[in-house]
Amino acid sequence: MALIEVLVFLVPICVAFVFGIFIGWVWKPRWAIMGSDKLSYSVSKAFELSFPSSPLASVMSPLNGLRSKGSEAWTLNTGEDKTQSSAPPNEYEDCSMWQPNEQKPNLVNKEDLEHLCQLVEMKDGGPPWKQMMDRSAPNMSYKAWQRDPKHGPPQYRSSTIFEDATPELVRDFFWDDEFRSNWDDMLASSTTIEECPTTGTMIVQWIRKFPFFCKDREYIIGRRIWESGRSYYCVTKGVPCTSVPRRDTPRRVDLYYSSWCIRAVESKRGNGQLTACEVLLFHYEDMGIPWELAKLGIRKGMWGAVKKIEPGFRAYQKARASGAPLSQPAFMAQINSKIGPEYLRFLGETENLSETQIASTSDKPSGRNIPKLLIFGGAIILACSLDRGLLTKAVIFGVARRFGNIGNRL
């Protein structure tokens, strides 16, 4: 009887799931697309404002006087030859972005550095990290954690260790958009919009390819690197850009954060030498996909994507060793804002947020969760595609819930 009951509900749910995807992604009206884009932008702004103000804001205010009194001119990517400054920026120096007759705020600044340091030191006061993966390859090891904040999309933390690698080369590798297409098959195109030859700050546009039933995504990213000894704090995040108008396709992702700390670490080969390099990454974004489905997709596809990085890095390593010329993004990666170890200690000593914990969990999801995610994911797509009323949604979710309960009993 249980098998018959399963079949009774399995057939309509499968049909509804496929039909919901077809209706939702192929026949989605323009007003729904525009509305979802506006909603995504509003949510991203609210999420950014929901972060508590940095406890260092008032303490660090005297450092504002150390900024350069003169504003540095930004270089627009017009295709003309540009003269780059090789002089390193002064400590705590900012580079204001200028357009003709208009001054724009400094979009990647010391507050972003403070937040990244909090994440690295695990003193950001967020919820515990749950381990979701621990894999390794001959010359690379990888660990990943995930957590769900009260507001906003799921957040990810990962530690990747490359053997026989220097922090400087790894820094250039991840910054080099021209070479990235050799190993990142989701990157359709990249364009430099603006760059600052004093601090190395860049604003770039990425177009990333998504599956056929999704629109491609557009990212407007502000990024900058701080250097402390042989450790590099690399901040990349979504920023507003009025010079690039929004389009229906690709869909712009407003809420995007992907920053990492690159540092030399001891090799796992046990030789006691700092011949390995760790990349500690923190990432979250709102792609416009239900978060539970995005979590499932990331869990299933993460290792497959990560495995492509290591051969890509080795190819980059060989190309640089053979004397290949630096690309413009790699050149900009070498222009860093220098900070001393005393500044990092100051951040750690004045930080009063609670320490973030790590909860160790298995990287294998339970057998019951995956069917539930698929069932409710299909219900979400179908409910949002067919009808805007509550009655239809309630019926669809009710059927999905009953089917999920049957699966648990089995």
Salt bridges, closest charged atoms under 4 A:
GLU5 OE2 - ARG409 NH2 3.65
ASP37 OD1 - ARG251 NE 2.90
ASP94 OD2 - ARG67 NE 2.89
ASP94 OD1 - ARG224 NH1 3.63
ASP112 OD1 - LYS237 NZ 2.93
ASP124 OD2 - ARG147 NH2 2.58
ASP148 OD2 - LYS295 NZ 3.13
ASP164 OD2 - ARG269 NH1 2.95
GLU168 OE1 - ARG230 NH2 2.95
ASP172 OD1 - ARG171 NE 2.95
ASP172 OD2 - ARG320 NH1 3.10
ASP177 OD2 - ARG223 NH2 3.02
ASP184 OD2 - ARG180 NH1 3.27
ASP184 OD2 - ARG208 NH1 3.07
ASP185 OD2 - LYS308 NZ 2.76
GLU194 OE2 - LYS104 NZ 3.23
GLU218 OE2 - ARG247 NH2 3.95
GLU218 OE1 - ARG252 NE 2.86
GLU227 OE1 - LYS338 NZ 2.94
ASP248 OD1 - LYS215 NZ 2.95
ASP254 OD1 - ARG246 NH2 2.55
GLU278 OE1 - ARG263 NE 2.99
GLU285 OE2 - HIS283 NE2 2.89
GLU292 OE2 - LYS295 NZ 3.54
GLU310 OE2 - ARG314 NE 2.67
ASP363 OD2 - ARG135 NE 3.63
